[in-house]
Amino acid sequence: MQQYNQAREYLEKSLDTEAGDKIQRNLRLQTEVEEKMGIYNQVVSNINSCLWTMLLNERQLPIISGFNFGKSEDDLDVVSDENEKLLESEEVSPLDDLRQQINLNS
């Protein structure tokens, strides 16, 4: 019975340590994603400026304004001006664009 209690305590400590490590890793990865979202938004802003200058403002790219981690892709917010129309496509979503940008910067 004593060995059972010791094994249980050891398992509890191991799980606590493992959970703490995973939380730290996820926070670090979340910070990296937020930084890459900022880079993405800057690149998209520059591209949209060029499109606006060339009078192609009907094809503006979306900017990611916020993302709640741990929730579905439906929670992705996209910002749009009244003068801008977002590029709408069933095949490409703002999250797909972000994933592509992250892969390019990795």
DSSP file (Angstrom, degrees, kcal/mol; ACC not computed):
  #  RESIDUE AA STRUCTURE BP1 BP2  ACC     N-H-->O    O-->H-N    N-H-->O    O-->H-N    TCO  KAPPA ALPHA  PHI   PSI    X-CA   Y-CA   Z-CA
    1    1 A M     >        0   0    0      0, 0.0     4,-2.0     0, 0.0     5,-0.1   0.000 360.0 360.0 360.0 -36.8    0.0    0.0    0.0
    2    2 A Q  H  >  +     0   0    0      1,-0.2     4,-2.3     2,-0.2     5,-0.2   0.893 360.0  51.6 -66.0 -39.0    2.9    2.3    0.8
    3    3 A Q  H  > S+     0   0    0      1,-0.2     4,-2.8     2,-0.2     5,-0.2   0.878 106.8  54.6 -64.8 -36.6    4.4    1.7   -2.7
    4    4 A Y  H  > S+     0   0    0      2,-0.2     4,-2.4     1,-0.2    -1,-0.2   0.927 109.4  46.6 -61.5 -45.1    1.1    2.6   -4.2
    5    5 A N  H  X S+     0   0    0     -4,-2.0     4,-2.4     2,-0.2    -2,-0.2   0.896 113.4  48.8 -64.7 -40.5    1.0    5.9   -2.4
    6    6 A Q  H  X S+     0   0    0     -4,-2.3     4,-2.6     2,-0.2    -2,-0.2   0.919 112.1  48.2 -65.1 -43.0    4.6    6.7   -3.4
    7    7 A A  H  X S+     0   0    0     -4,-2.8     4,-2.6     1,-0.2    -2,-0.2   0.896 111.5  50.9 -64.3 -39.3    3.9    5.8   -7.0
    8    8 A R  H  X S+     0   0    0     -4,-2.4     4,-2.3    -5,-0.2    -2,-0.2   0.912 111.0  47.4 -64.9 -43.3    0.8    7.9   -7.0
    9    9 A E  H  X S+     0   0    0     -4,-2.4     4,-2.5     2,-0.2    -2,-0.2   0.906 112.5  49.9 -63.4 -42.6    2.7   10.9   -5.6
   10   10 A Y  H  X S+     0   0    0     -4,-2.6     4,-2.7     1,-0.2    -2,-0.2   0.927 111.2  48.7 -62.6 -44.5    5.5   10.4   -8.1
   11   11 A L  H  X S+     0   0    0     -4,-2.6     4,-2.6     1,-0.2    -2,-0.2   0.902 110.5  51.5 -62.3 -41.2    3.0   10.3  -11.0
   12   12 A E  H  X S+     0   0    0     -4,-2.3     4,-2.2     2,-0.2    -2,-0.2   0.921 112.0  45.8 -61.7 -45.4    1.2   13.4   -9.7
   13   13 A K  H  X S+     0   0    0     -4,-2.5     4,-2.4     2,-0.2    -2,-0.2   0.906 112.7  51.0 -64.8 -41.4    4.5   15.3   -9.6
   14   14 A S  H  X S+     0   0    0     -4,-2.7     4,-2.7     1,-0.2    -2,-0.2   0.919 111.4  47.3 -62.1 -43.9    5.5   14.1  -13.0
   15   15 A L  H  X S+     0   0    0     -4,-2.6     4,-2.6     2,-0.2    -1,-0.2   0.884 111.1  51.4 -66.6 -38.2    2.2   15.1  -14.5
   16   16 A D  H  X S+     0   0    0     -4,-2.2     4,-2.3     2,-0.2    -2,-0.2   0.923 112.3  46.3 -62.7 -43.7    2.4   18.6  -12.8
   17   17 A T  H  X S+     0   0    0     -4,-2.4     4,-2.3     2,-0.2    -2,-0.2   0.924 113.5  48.6 -63.9 -45.3    5.9   19.1  -14.3
   18   18 A E  H  X S+     0   0    0     -4,-2.7     4,-2.2     1,-0.2    -2,-0.2   0.903 111.7  49.2 -62.8 -41.9    4.8   17.9  -17.7
   19   19 A A  H  X S+     0   0    0     -4,-2.6     4,-2.3     2,-0.2    -1,-0.2   0.910 110.7  50.5 -64.4 -42.2    1.8   20.2  -17.7
   20   20 A G  H  X S+     0   0    0     -4,-2.3     4,-2.2     1,-0.2    -2,-0.2   0.903 110.4  49.7 -62.0 -41.5    3.9   23.2  -16.6
   21   21 A D  H  X S+     0   0    0     -4,-2.3     4,-2.4     2,-0.2    -1,-0.2   0.906 111.0  49.2 -63.5 -42.0    6.4   22.4  -19.4
   22   22 A K  H  X S+     0   0    0     -4,-2.2     4,-2.7     2,-0.2    -2,-0.2   0.890 109.9  51.5 -66.2 -38.6    3.6   22.2  -22.0
   23   23 A I  H  X S+     0   0    0     -4,-2.3     4,-2.3     2,-0.2    -2,-0.2   0.933 111.0  47.7 -63.2 -45.6    2.1   25.5  -20.8
   24   24 A Q  H  X S+     0   0    0     -4,-2.2     4,-2.1     2,-0.2    -2,-0.2   0.911 113.0  48.7 -61.2 -43.2    5.5   27.3  -21.1
   25   25 A R  H  X S+     0   0    0     -4,-2.4     4,-2.6     1,-0.2    -2,-0.2   0.926 111.4  49.2 -63.4 -44.9    6.0   25.8  -24.6
   26   26 A N  H  X S+     0   0    0     -4,-2.7     4,-2.5     1,-0.2    -1,-0.2   0.882 110.0  51.2 -64.0 -37.9    2.5   26.9  -25.7
   27   27 A L  H  X S+     0   0    0     -4,-2.3     4,-2.1     2,-0.2    -1,-0.2   0.899 111.2  48.6 -64.7 -39.6    3.0   30.4  -24.4
   28   28 A R  H  X S+     0   0    0     -4,-2.1     4,-2.0     2,-0.2    -2,-0.2   0.928 113.2  46.8 -65.2 -44.8    6.3   30.6  -26.3
   29   29 A L  H  X S+     0   0    0     -4,-2.6     4,-2.4     1,-0.2    -2,-0.2   0.875 109.7  54.1 -65.2 -37.0    4.7   29.3  -29.5
   30   30 A Q  H  X S+     0   0    0     -4,-2.5     4,-2.4     2,-0.2    -1,-0.2   0.909 107.8  50.3 -62.6 -42.1    1.7   31.7  -29.0
   31   31 A T  H  X S+     0   0    0     -4,-2.1     4,-2.2     1,-0.2    -2,-0.2   0.905 109.8  50.8 -62.0 -42.0    4.2   34.7  -28.8
   32   32 A E  H  X S+     0   0    0     -4,-2.0     4,-2.3     2,-0.2    -2,-0.2   0.912 110.5  48.8 -62.2 -42.6    5.9   33.5  -31.9
   33   33 A V  H  X S+     0   0    0     -4,-2.4     4,-2.4     1,-0.2    -2,-0.2   0.912 109.8  51.7 -64.8 -41.8    2.6   33.3  -33.8
   34   34 A E  H  X S+     0   0    0     -4,-2.4     4,-1.7     2,-0.2    -1,-0.2   0.891 110.2  49.4 -62.3 -39.1    1.6   36.8  -32.6
   35   35 A E  H  X S+     0   0    0     -4,-2.2     4,-2.0     1,-0.2    -1,-0.2   0.915 111.6  48.4 -64.8 -42.5    4.9   38.1  -33.9
   36   36 A K  H  X S+     0   0    0     -4,-2.3     4,-2.7     1,-0.2    -2,-0.2   0.833 107.4  55.9 -68.2 -31.8    4.4   36.4  -37.2
   37   37 A M  H  X S+     0   0    0     -4,-2.4     4,-2.7     2,-0.2    -1,-0.2   0.891 106.8  50.9 -64.4 -38.5    0.8   37.8  -37.4
   38   38 A G  H  X S+     0   0    0     -4,-1.7     4,-2.0     2,-0.2    -2,-0.2   0.912 110.9  47.6 -63.7 -42.9    2.4   41.3  -37.0
   39   39 A I  H  X S+     0   0    0     -4,-2.0     4,-2.5     2,-0.2    -2,-0.2   0.931 112.0  50.6 -62.8 -45.4    4.8   40.7  -39.8
   40   40 A Y  H  X S+     0   0    0     -4,-2.7     4,-2.9     1,-0.2     5,-0.2   0.935 109.7  50.0 -57.2 -48.3    2.0   39.3  -42.0
   41   41 A N  H  X S+     0   0    0     -4,-2.7     4,-2.3     1,-0.2    -1,-0.2   0.874 110.7  49.9 -61.4 -37.7   -0.1   42.4  -41.3
   42   42 A Q  H  X S+     0   0    0     -4,-2.0     4,-2.1     2,-0.2    -1,-0.2   0.923 112.2  47.0 -66.1 -44.3    2.8   44.7  -42.2
   43   43 A V  H  X S+     0   0    0     -4,-2.5     4,-2.5     2,-0.2    -2,-0.2   0.925 113.2  48.7 -62.9 -44.9    3.4   42.9  -45.4
   44   44 A V  H  X S+     0   0    0     -4,-2.9     4,-3.1     1,-0.2    17,-0.3   0.894 109.2  53.2 -63.7 -39.7   -0.3   42.9  -46.3
   45   45 A S  H  X S+     0   0    0     -4,-2.3     4,-2.2    -5,-0.2    -1,-0.2   0.917 110.2  47.7 -60.9 -42.9   -0.5   46.7  -45.5
   46   46 A N  H  X S+     0   0    0     -4,-2.1     4,-2.0     2,-0.2    -2,-0.2   0.917 113.3  47.3 -64.4 -43.5    2.4   47.3  -47.9
   47   47 A I  H  X S+     0   0    0     -4,-2.5     4,-2.7     1,-0.2    -2,-0.2   0.928 111.5  51.0 -63.6 -44.1    0.8   45.2  -50.6
   48   48 A N  H  X S+     0   0    0     -4,-3.1     4,-2.6     1,-0.2    -1,-0.2   0.870 107.5  53.9 -62.2 -36.3   -2.5   46.9  -50.1
   49   49 A S  H  X S+     0   0    0     -4,-2.2     4,-2.4    -5,-0.2    -1,-0.2   0.918 109.9  47.3 -62.5 -42.7   -0.9   50.3  -50.4
   50   50 A C  H  X S+     0   0    0     -4,-2.0     4,-2.0     2,-0.2    -2,-0.2   0.924 112.4  49.2 -63.9 -43.7    0.7   49.3  -53.7
   51   51 A L  H  <>S+     0   0    0     -4,-2.7     5,-3.4     1,-0.2    -2,-0.2   0.899 111.0  50.4 -61.9 -40.1   -2.7   48.0  -54.9
   52   52 A W  H ><5S+     0   0    0     -4,-2.6     3,-1.6     3,-0.2     5,-0.3   0.918 109.2  51.3 -63.3 -43.5   -4.3   51.2  -53.9
   53   53 A T  H 3<5S+     0   0    0     -4,-2.4    -1,-0.2     1,-0.3    -2,-0.2   0.855 109.5  49.7 -62.1 -36.2   -1.7   53.2  -55.7
   54   54 A M  T 3<5S-     0   0    0     -4,-2.0    -1,-0.3    -5,-0.2    -2,-0.2   0.319 118.6-114.1 -86.2   9.7   -2.3   51.2  -58.9
   55   55 A L  T < 5S+     0   0    0     -3,-1.6    -3,-0.2    -5,-0.1     3,-0.2   0.812  83.4 123.4  61.5  32.8   -6.0   51.8  -58.5
   56   56 A L    > < +     0   0    0     -5,-3.4     3,-1.9    -6,-0.2    -4,-0.2  -0.171  21.4 135.3-108.8  36.9   -6.7   48.1  -57.8
   57   57 A N  G >   +     0   0    0      1,-0.3    28,-0.9    -5,-0.3     3,-0.6   0.557  55.1  75.2 -69.1  -7.4   -8.3   48.8  -54.5
   58   58 A E  G 3  S+     0   0    0      1,-0.2    -1,-0.3    -3,-0.2    -2,-0.1   0.595  94.4  55.1 -77.1  -7.9  -11.2   46.3  -55.2
   59   59 A R  G <  S+     0   0    0     -3,-1.9    -1,-0.2    28,-0.1     2,-0.2  -0.354  75.4 157.0-119.6  50.6   -8.7   43.5  -54.5
   60   60 A Q  B <   -a   86   0A   0     25,-1.3    27,-1.5    -3,-0.6    -3,-0.0  -0.498  38.7-125.6 -77.9 145.6   -7.4   44.3  -51.1
   61   61 A L        -     0   0    0    -17,-0.3     2,-0.1    25,-0.2    -1,-0.1  -0.622  30.3-104.7 -87.8 149.6   -5.9   41.6  -48.9
   62   62 A P        -     0   0    0      0, 0.0     2,-0.4     0, 0.0    18,-0.1  -0.430  24.2-144.5 -77.0 148.4   -7.3   41.0  -45.4
   63   63 A I  E     -B   79   0B   0     16,-0.8    16,-1.9    -2,-0.1     2,-0.6  -0.929  16.5-128.0-109.4 135.8   -5.5   42.1  -42.2
   64   64 A I  E     +B   78   0B   0     -2,-0.4    14,-0.2   -27,-0.2     3,-0.1  -0.741  26.7 178.7 -85.5 120.1   -5.8   39.9  -39.1
   65   65 A S  E     -     0   0B   0     12,-1.7     2,-0.3    -2,-0.6    -1,-0.2   0.751  61.8 -16.4 -95.0 -26.0   -6.9   42.1  -36.2
   66   66 A G  E     -B   77   0B   0     11,-0.7    11,-1.7     2,-0.0     2,-0.4  -0.964  49.0-158.7-172.6 156.5   -7.0   39.4  -33.5
   67   67 A F        -     0   0    0     -2,-0.3     2,-0.9     9,-0.2     9,-0.1  -0.965  15.3-143.2-147.4 126.3   -7.1   35.8  -32.8
   68   68 A N    >   -     0   0    0     -2,-0.4     3,-1.4     7,-0.3     7,-0.1  -0.811  27.6-135.6 -91.5 109.0   -8.3   34.0  -29.7
   69   69 A F  T 3  S+     0   0    0     -2,-0.9     3,-0.1     1,-0.2   -39,-0.0  -0.339  85.8  31.7 -66.0 142.8   -6.0   31.1  -29.2
   70   70 A G  T 3  S+     0   0    0      1,-0.4    -1,-0.2    -2,-0.0     2,-0.2   0.442 101.8  96.4  90.7   0.2   -7.7   27.8  -28.3
   71   71 A K  S <  S-     0   0    0     -3,-1.4    -1,-0.4     1,-0.2     0, 0.0  -0.650  80.9 -81.4-115.5 175.4  -10.9   28.6  -30.2
   72   72 A S    >   -     0   0    0     -2,-0.2     3,-1.7     1,-0.1    -4,-0.2  -0.146  41.9-102.6 -73.8 169.5  -12.0   27.6  -33.7
   73   73 A E  G >  S+     0   0    0      1,-0.3     3,-1.6     2,-0.2    -1,-0.1   0.693 114.2  76.5 -64.8 -18.8  -11.0   29.3  -37.0
   74   74 A D  G 3  S+     0   0    0      1,-0.3    -1,-0.3     3,-0.0    -2,-0.0   0.692  83.4  66.5 -65.7 -17.4  -14.4   31.1  -37.0
   75   75 A D  G <  S+     0   0    0     -3,-1.7     2,-0.4    -7,-0.1    -1,-0.3   0.411  71.2 118.5 -85.3   2.8  -13.0   33.4  -34.3
   76   76 A L    <   -     0   0    0     -3,-1.6     2,-0.4    -9,-0.1    -9,-0.2  -0.576  56.5-147.6 -72.0 123.0  -10.5   35.0  -36.7
   77   77 A D  E     -B   66   0B   0    -11,-1.7   -12,-1.7    -2,-0.4   -11,-0.7  -0.770  10.5-164.0 -96.3 136.5  -11.3   38.7  -37.0
   78   78 A V  E     -B   64   0B   0     -2,-0.4     2,-0.4   -14,-0.2   -14,-0.2  -0.974  10.2-143.0-121.4 133.7  -10.7   40.5  -40.3
   79   79 A V  E     +B   63   0B   0    -16,-1.9   -16,-0.8    -2,-0.4     2,-0.3  -0.755  21.7 177.0 -97.4 140.4  -10.5   44.3  -40.6
   80   80 A S        -     0   0    0     -2,-0.4     2,-0.2   -18,-0.1     5,-0.1  -0.996  22.2-137.4-144.5 138.2  -11.9   46.0  -43.6
   81   81 A D    >   -     0   0    0     -2,-0.3     3,-0.5     1,-0.1     0, 0.0  -0.482  30.2-115.8 -80.8 160.2  -12.3   49.7  -44.6
   82   82 A E  T 3  S+     0   0    0      1,-0.2    -1,-0.1    -2,-0.2     0, 0.0   0.849 120.3  49.9 -62.8 -32.4  -15.5   50.9  -46.3
   83   83 A N  T 3  S+     0   0    0      2,-0.0     2,-0.4     0, 0.0    -1,-0.2   0.613 103.2  75.2 -81.8 -12.5  -13.3   51.7  -49.3
   84   84 A E    <   -     0   0    0     -3,-0.5     2,-0.5   -25,-0.1   -26,-0.1  -0.800  62.1-159.5-104.8 142.1  -11.7   48.2  -49.3
   85   85 A K        -     0   0    0    -28,-0.9   -25,-1.3    -2,-0.4     2,-0.1  -0.979  24.6-123.7-115.5 131.5  -13.2   45.0  -50.4
   86   86 A L  B     -a   60   0A   0     -2,-0.5     2,-0.7   -27,-0.1   -25,-0.2  -0.452  27.4-106.4 -74.7 144.9  -11.7   41.8  -49.1
   87   87 A L        -     0   0    0    -27,-1.5     2,-0.5    -2,-0.1    -1,-0.1  -0.598  42.6-156.9 -68.6 114.2  -10.5   39.2  -51.5
   88   88 A E        +     0   0    0     -2,-0.7     2,-0.3     5,-0.0     5,-0.1  -0.850  26.1 150.0-105.4 127.2  -13.1   36.6  -51.2
   89   89 A S        -     0   0    0     -2,-0.5    -2,-0.0     3,-0.5     0, 0.0  -0.979  42.6-144.0-151.6 139.0  -12.4   33.0  -52.1
   90   90 A E  S    S+     0   0    0     -2,-0.3    -1,-0.1     1,-0.2     3,-0.1   0.753 103.6  51.2 -73.0 -22.7  -13.7   29.8  -50.8
   91   91 A E  S    S+     0   0    0      1,-0.2     2,-0.5    -3,-0.1    -1,-0.2   0.782 109.2  47.7 -87.0 -28.1  -10.3   28.2  -51.3
   92   92 A V        -     0   0    0      4,-0.0    -3,-0.5     3,-0.0    -1,-0.2  -0.961  63.9-178.3-122.0 124.1   -8.1   30.7  -49.5
   93   93 A S     >  -     0   0    0     -2,-0.5     4,-2.2    -5,-0.1     3,-0.2  -0.737  43.3-106.1-111.6 165.1   -8.9   32.1  -46.0
   94   94 A P  H  > S+     0   0    0      0, 0.0     4,-2.2     0, 0.0     5,-0.1   0.863 123.2  55.0 -57.3 -34.5   -7.0   34.7  -44.0
   95   95 A L  H  > S+     0   0    0      2,-0.2     4,-2.6     1,-0.2     5,-0.2   0.884 105.3  51.6 -67.7 -36.8   -5.8   31.9  -41.8
   96   96 A D  H  > S+     0   0    0     -3,-0.2     4,-2.5     2,-0.2    -1,-0.2   0.914 109.1  50.9 -63.1 -41.9   -4.4   30.0  -44.8
   97   97 A D  H  X S+     0   0    0     -4,-2.2     4,-2.4     2,-0.2    -2,-0.2   0.912 110.8  49.1 -60.3 -42.0   -2.6   33.2  -45.8
   98   98 A L  H  X S+     0   0    0     -4,-2.2     4,-2.8     2,-0.2    -2,-0.2   0.923 109.9  50.6 -63.4 -44.6   -1.1   33.4  -42.3
   99   99 A R  H  X S+     0   0    0     -4,-2.6     4,-2.4     1,-0.2    -1,-0.2   0.915 111.1  49.0 -60.3 -42.2    0.0   29.8  -42.4
  100  100 A Q  H  X S+     0   0    0     -4,-2.5     4,-2.0     2,-0.2    -1,-0.2   0.917 111.9  48.4 -63.2 -43.6    1.7   30.4  -45.7
  101  101 A Q  H  X S+     0   0    0     -4,-2.4     4,-1.8     2,-0.2    -2,-0.2   0.898 111.0  50.9 -63.5 -41.1    3.5   33.5  -44.4
  102  102 A I  H  X S+     0   0    0     -4,-2.8     4,-1.0     1,-0.2    -1,-0.2   0.918 110.1  49.8 -62.6 -43.2    4.6   31.6  -41.3
  103  103 A N  H  < S+     0   0    0     -4,-2.4     3,-0.2     1,-0.2    -1,-0.2   0.861 109.6  51.7 -65.1 -35.0    6.0   28.8  -43.4
  104  104 A L  H  < S+     0   0    0     -4,-2.0    -1,-0.2     1,-0.2    -2,-0.2   0.841 112.5  45.3 -68.9 -33.2    7.9   31.3  -45.6
  105  105 A N  H  <        0   0    0     -4,-1.8    -1,-0.2     1,-0.2    -2,-0.2   0.584 360.0 360.0 -86.8 -10.6    9.5   33.0  -42.6
  106  106 A S     <        0   0    0     -4,-1.0    -1,-0.2    -3,-0.2    -2,-0.1   0.485 360.0 360.0 -81.2 360.0   10.4   29.7  -40.9
